[in-house]
Amino acid sequence: MKSRVRKAVFPAAGFGTRFLPATKSIPKEMLPLVDKPIIQYGVEEAIAAGCDQIVIVTGRGKSAIEDHFDISYELENTLEKRGKKELLAVSRNVSNMVRLSYVRQKEAMGLGHAVLMARDLIGDEPFAVILPDDVIDAKVPCLKQMIDQYDKLQGSILATQVVEGPAISSYGVIDGTPLKDDPRVMEVKGLVEKPKMEEAPSKNAIIGRYVLTPKIFELLEKTPLGAGGELQLTDGIKGLLQSEKVYGYTFEGKRYDAGDKVGMLTATVDFALKRDDLGPKLREHIQSLGL
């Protein structure tokens, strides 16, 4: 009997140094993209993809994430007394959206280590990993597209996008062969971490969405620490290739790197322009700049 992907892991223990000084006291995952924290976009995507349990891997100074998804009695009581029903509904929707669990990563030891911390809460079933920094705007949620592929192929799925030029050196890159019946899907033969542009095996870069089989935990436990004393998820996936099929999937949608200042600003403008309450005034302002 096939196991359904119903759990999603969110690694959220990083320091967010690229956004200092803002992230000195605020988790980078809580920085607002328009009027929602970055991490909420990912949680909503996981729910829309059919996940009903969210595991967030946190570290020191990340209590604001837990507070955000918890009930705020004082706020809700005040809003109720003042008759602000719409805002009350917004607050309650956040705290009621899904079951959340938290696990602490005591040291920032890499993405693979963060995923391994969730092992006891995931158990022996397939699961998703969402990196909150990668915000993806898509008609069909990116994770839903990937889970549909997992259901068909019964192998781990890595989200990929085509990256041109020298920027490919900032990513893990897939070496693989496209499937005949679906060119968006590649059977992975190998992974190269941050290759030089001329040595990259393809233009298919791995971005922050994964659907993984539970075998990955066993492999991560045996994988030695890499550069900087970190346990890399890609090293664990390389081990997975020895016993299972792994696929890369070029998703449909637009990805924003919200862990980068320009990416965050671009996402903020694009998301705001799509809003009926914000778009017209913002568009008018942009046009007035005469750029």
Disulfide bonds with the S-S distance in Angstrom:
none
